Amino acid sequence: MRSLRLEPTTLTELERSLPPEWPEDPWPEIRARLASNPHTLVVVDDDPTGTQTVYDVPVLLTWSWKDLRAEMAQQAPAVYVLTNTRSMPEDQARAVSWRVGRAIAAAARSSRCAYSVASRSDSTLRGHFPTEVEALAKGTGERFDAWLLIPYFGEGGRVTVGNVHYVLDGGRLLPVGQTEFARDPVFGYRSSDLRSWVEEKTEGRIRAAEVASVGIEDVRAGPDRVASRLRGLPQGCVCVVNLLTQRDLAVFVAGLLRAEAAGLRYLYRTASSFVAVRSGLPPHPTLRADALGLRRSVGGLIVVGSYVGRTTRQLDLLLRAHPAEAIEVTPDDLLPPSRRAAAVARAAAQAERAIRLGREAIVFTCRTRVQGRTPGEDLWIGRRIARGLAEIVRRMDVQPRYVLAKGGITSYEVARWGLGARRARVLGQIRPGIPVWRLGQEARAPDCPYVVFPGNVGEDETLLEVVRALQGG
């Protein structure tokens, strides 16, 4: 497999250099193979945004083996286990991932349910790799034939060709190492070639030359070629999977299922798109806001914590173009213990008044990010601020029309600690890549539509479009 030059490009230019897509529809084979070998795909997700391609599947915000057993016994095609490890230091993420692996194995034994495991993380490569994958594998006690690295997320414009991972930005595909995501203060990196990225992230323990790949040419030659490539992988290797389109992804999954039917076992490190296809969930229509059962007597609650540039632009447009109660909180409000309680109470009261009057309340962090002196301190600051946003939500004594949380860590903290949710069900997506949950009965806002809006998804106007749809639905 040749590597491409690390320059911005377009989808059209990439397609021009490649063979055509596999002409046969792989979905009948995918459905038939999953029907003949029913099992659950357990998706261990480092933040809530990984539900952005699925529908009608359960989400667990707690993960005892008994919680897992109850879901696996029903043989759901997939179940999400949210760990929030992207907000944690590496050692804590390792410990949590190991415990989740142990819980999965115990639940499978107790329910006698066959399962596969996906470690779902960011399509722009931010997260604890290889730490989480290693710990998860050790926790399950299984011996996997290979790790498959699949960061393709077609709905969000993230594709892999020539082992180079690209991010769609303003109509151009940028090599991921040239994006703002590669400059993340905790999870930053230099490499756009995923083989070199693995070497970088493993600090040379796995050399780039040792990383295998399933090329786009292999995928477009059909499922047989994919299965052959997977069967021939060196034992225990990391393998990059190249994908440009949804058809490519479905062809790859058909080949993967053939390899697994021959007894091979893989651990997936993947973005969101793979989960839907591997679970046998074909594309689903976008949700209509008027089908969500929205209450009309109160306003909605929007909580914005993500600091990526895309979120800031979306928030700026929303504040300019949509009448709402804007409630800004700063690090000086939420970090010092001496000021936190009063700031939380003040913001909660202001938001609650607006919601009771039928207006949207937008609670958002100021756009100046406070960075720690070390990656660990930076994570602590981010989690402390996200928990402060959750405390504001928890203090409010009103059930909003809906809750929209912007940013992965913010979405978890608001759902789990702000609203007390332990379980949810994914209804679908209100826009591509933007899932809506129905919170469980145990939550402080039972049955409330909960919009998980990833920080790095959508165009500048997408947040405004979603809020207007929810207001009028």
N, C-alpha and C positions, 0 to 999 in steps of 0.2 A: 504493500500500500504506500503510494507516494504521499508525502506531506505537501500541503499547499503553502504558498507564500503567506506570511502573516501580515496581510494587508486588508483593509476594508473591502467589502465586495457586496454583491446583491444576490438574492435568490436566483434571479434569471441567469446571472453569470455563472453561478455554481452549477445550475442545471445544464447549462450549455456544455460543460466539460464532462458530463456524466452519461452513462447509458440510461435508457428510459426505465421507468418504473416497471416492476414485475406486473404483467398484464392481468393475471388471474386474481380474483378476490380471495384473500386468505381467511376471511371471517367464517365461512362455513366450516373449515377445518378447525379453527380455534374453538368454535362453539361445540363441535362434535368431540374434540379431545377433552375439553373441560367437563362435558356432560358424562363422558365415560370414566373420568377419574376425578370425581368431586373432591375438592379440598379448599381450604381457606388460605388466601394470601394475607398474611399478617404484616401490616405496613407500620414499621416503627418510625415515627415521624418526629423530626427534631423541632418542628413548630407547626401550627395548625394549617398553614397555607397549602400543604400537600394534598388537601381534599379538593383541589381546584379542577379536577377532571372527572370526578366520580359522582354518582348519585345513588340514593337509596342504600347506603351502607352505614353501619354504626361507627361512631367515634368514641373512644374511651379516653377521658382525661385523667383517669386513675387506672392502675394496671396491676392489680393483684392477679394471681393465677386464677382465682375464682371468678373475677370479672371476665377474664379472657375465656375461661372454660364455658361460661354461659353463652358467649357469642359464638365460639367455635362449634359448640354442640348444635347450633342451628344451621351450620354449614353455609354461612353467608359467603358470598364470593370473595369478600374482602372485609377486614376490620382494621381500623386505624387505632394505633396506640400512640398517644401524644406524650412525648417525654420532655419537651421544651429544652432539650440539651444545648441548643444553639445559644441559649442565654447563660450557659454554665461554663466554669473553667474546665479545662481538659480532664483533670483527675475526677471531677464530679461527673462529667459526661461519661467517662469510662465506667465508673461504678454503676451509674443508672442503666447504661446499656447492657452491662453484664447481668444486672438483676432482671431486666426485662427479658433477656434471652432465657434466663432460668424460668421465669414465669411462663413464657411461651411453651417451653418444653414440658413443664409440669401440666399446663392446661391441655396440651395435645395428648399426653398420656392419659389423663383423667377422662377426657371426652372421646378418646380413641378417634381423633380427627386428624386426617392428613393435612399438612400445611406446607407452605413455602414462606420465605422471609424476604422482605424488602426493607432496606434502610433508606428511607426517603429523605432527601435533603435538597439543598438549593440548586436550581438550574444554573445559577451563576457561580457555583462552586464554593460558596461560603458554608463552612461547617467543619466539624471535627472529623476529618479524614486523615489517616486510616483508623483513628482511635475507636470510633463508634463501631465500625464494622468488625474490627478485631474483637472487641469486647462482646458484641452481640453473638458472634460465632462461638466464642468460648462459653458464653452463658448457655447457649442451646446444647453444647456438647457434641455438635455435629461436625463431620468432616466434609467440607464443601470442595467440589472439584475445581471451582474457580470463583472469583469475584467478577461480576459483570458491571462495568462502569457505564451508566446510561443517563447522561445529563440532558438528553433531548427533551425539550418542552415546546412542541410545535405551536400550542395555543398562545405562548408568550414570545415566539420568535427566537427560540434558542435551538440551534441545530449543530450537528457535528459532521464534518466532511474532511477526509484526509487526516483524521485524528485531531483536527483543529476544531475547537468549540467556539461558536459565534453567538453574538447577542444582537438582535434586531434593534436598531436605534435610529429613528427618523428615516426609515426606508433603506438604510445601509446595514449590512451585517459587519459588526466589529469583532475582531478576535477578542475573546473574553479578557485576556490579559491587558487589553488596552481600554477597558471600561472602568467606571467608577467602582464597580464591585471588587475588582482586583486590588483596589487601594483600601479595602476595608481595614480598619485599625487592628482588628483581632484576627481575621481570617484571610488577610491579603496574600497575594501571590504574584508571580511574574509570568508564568508560562500559559500560553494559549494552546499549545500542543499537549493533549492530555497525557501522552506518555511521559513527557518532561514534567508535567504537573504532578504525576504520581511520584516521580523521583524527587521533586521538590518537597512534596508533602511528607514523604517518608524519610526525608533527610538523607537520601542516597541509599537507604536500605534496599529499596527496589529500584534498580536502574531502568532508565527509559528503554534501553534495548531489550529488557526482560519483559516489558509490558506487551501483551498480545493485542490483536485487534480483529474485529469483524468489519471489513471494509464496506463502503457503500456499494462497491461493485459486487461484493459477495451477496449483499441483501438483494440487489436488483437482479441477481441470477436466480433467486427463488429460495423457498424454504429448505430444499435439499442441500443447497450450498451452505446455507446458514447452519443447518444441523451438522454437516460435515466439518465445518470450521470449529464449531463448539466441541464436537467429539474429539477433535485433534488438539485441543488446548493442553499445554503442559499442566500437570497436576498442581493445584494451588495457586495458579497465576492470577494476575489482574488482567482483565481484557476490556479494552475500549470498544464500544459499539457505536458505529457511525450511522446516523440517520438524518434524512433531510425532510421527509414528508410523513404524514400519517399512514400512507400506504406502506412506506418503508418500515415503519414501526410494526404494523400488523404482519407483514411478511416475516420480520425478525421473530416475533412472538410465535408464529406458526412453526418456524424452524426450531426455536427454543423448546417448544412443547414436544417436538419429535425427539430432540436430544434427551429431554427429561424422561420421556417414555422408555428410553433405552437404559434408564437407571442412573443417569447423571444428576448431580445435585448442585445447584448454583445459589450463591448469595448475591442479591442485587443491591447495588448502590445506585440510586436512580432518582430522577426528578419525577414530576407528577404524571406525565403522559403515559408512561409505561404501565403504571398501576391499573389504569382503566382497561387497557387492552389485555393485559395479563390476567385480569379478573373476568374477562369476557363481557365487559360493558361497552356496547357500541355507542357512538355519538348520540347525545340526548339534546332535545330542543332547549334553548335558553328559557329560563324561568320567567314567567310574567309576574310582575309585582302584584297584580290584582288577584293572583291565585294563592298568595301567601297568607291570607286571612289577617291582614293588617288592621289593627284597631284604628278607628277614625277620630276618636275623641281626644287623642293625645299626640304629641310630637315625637319625633325620633331622636335617638342619641347617636352621635358620631364621635368616636374617640380616635385621635390621630397621634401615633407615637413614632412612626418610622422616620428616619432622618435622610433617607436616600433622596437624591435630587429630584427624581420623578415624583415622589410623594410631596415634596415641597412645592413643586409647580402645580400639582393637582389641588393641594390645599389652598394655595394662593388664589387660584381661579374660583374655587368654591366660595371662599370668603368674599370675593369681589362680586360674584354673580348671583349668589343665593341668599335671600333674607333668612337670617338665623341668629341665634344667640352665640356669639363667639367668646369662648372662655379660654384664655391662654394661661398656661402654668409654666413656670421656669424652673431650672435646676435649683435656684435659690429658694423656691417654694417647697420643693420635694426632697432635697438632699439633707439639709440640716434638721435634726430631730426637733430642735426648738421651734421651728416654723412650720413643720409639716402638717401637724394636726389642724391648725387654724386655716392653712391654705386649702387642705382637703375639704374641710367643712364649708368654707366660703365658695369653692367651685361647685361642690355638690348642691348647695342651696340654690345657686344661680341657675344651674342646669335643670334642677327639678322644677323651679318656677316656670321656666320656659316650656318644658315638656307638658306641664299641666295646662298651660295656655294654648297648646296645640302647635307650638313652634319647635323647629329643630334646635337642638343644643349641640354645639361643636366644641368639644374639649380637646385642646391640642397643646403639645409641648412647643415651646419657643424653638425657632429653627437654628439657634446657635447650639451646637453640640459640645458638651463638656467631655473632653477626652481624658482618660486616665494615663498615668505615667507608665503603666504596664498593661498588656492585654487582659490580665486578670482584673485589674482595677477598672479597666474600661467596661468589662462585662458586668462588674458589680454596679457601676454607675447606671448602665442601661437597664439592668434588672430592677434597681431601686426606683428609678423613674417610672418604669412600666408598672411596678407594684403600686406606686403612688396613684397612677391613673386608675388602677383597679380599685383602690380604696375610695376614690371619688365616686365610682359607680356603686360600690357596696353601700355607701352612706346614703344614697338616694332612696327615697321611699315612694317610688312611682314605677310602674311598668311602662316603658316606652312603647311606641308604635313598632319600633324595631331597634336593634343595636347594630351599628356598623363599626368595626374595629379595624384600623389601618396599621399594618405592620404585623409580622409574625409573632414576635414576643409579646407585643401589646395584645394581639388577639387571644393568645393563651391566657395571659394574666387576667384580662377582663372577664373571659368566660369562666375560668376556674375559680379565681379568688374574688373577682368583682361580683359575679352572678352566682357563684357556688355550683356551677354545673359539673357533674361527674360523667355525664353521658350526653350524646347528641346524635342526630341522624342527619346525614347530608341529603338535602333536597335536590340539589343541582347547582347550576351556575346562573347568576343573574346577568353576567357578561362573561365572555371567555376568560377563564382563569380566575374568576371571582366567585367562590362558593357561598351558598346560603345553608345554614344549619337550622334545624328545629331543636331547641334546647329541651332537655329532659324534664320530667315532672319534679325532680328534686331541686331544680334551679330556682333562684329567687324571682326569675321571670319565666315561669314554665310556658313551654310552647312558643316562646318569643322567637321570631325570625332573627337569626344572628348572621350578619354578613361578615365574612372573613376576607378582607381586602388586602392582598399582599402588597408590600411596599414597592416592589419592582415591577408591577403589572399595570398595563393600561397606558393610554395616551394622556396628554395633559387634561383633556376634558372628561375623562372616563369617570372620575369620582363625582363630578357635578352631574353627569348623566344618570348615574346610579341613584344619587340622592333625590333627584327630581322624579325618577321613576317610582321610588319608594314613597315619596310624598303624595304622588297622584294615584298609586295603585289601589 
